[in-house]
Amino acid sequence: MEDDGAKSSPAVHPALAPLSYLLGSWKGEGEVGFPTINSFSYGEQLQFSHSGKKPVMAYTQKTWKLNSGEPMHAESGYWRPKPDGTIEVVIAQSTGLVEVQKGTYNAEEKVIKLQTELVGNATKVKEITRVFKLVDGELSYEVQMATNQNSLQPHLKASLKRL
């Protein structure tokens, strides 16, 4: 049998199957806002990948200015879904902030809800929530944030299409 040079993706670990719809690259636009931030739109790309060997998904995100393409925020981490519908997520941001989140997922409705257990290396940020939804093939999310001066409120939202 000859090798044609093509690489096939590894089989998805059974623990990742309920969230396998996330696997791949997603690209679109988002909006940022907060009482202490002037609102603006940005470009964004997310990627979810896996090795096939472990019950964990790797996650990367990058954003850029729409008018110039100049890089802005980036983050990466790992998502660990559990068979009981709970999920653990760790995220390291390019700003030095680290999030440890726990939450739930509904594989049928394709909704993931995350709440911070810990925000590390943050002087102002106290709490972050993230909700991801897949509707009609489009992945959207909303992020809410609380700081030492502002209660939990909308901060980011985006809508992404699979590449």
Disulfide bonds with the S-S distance in Angstrom:
none
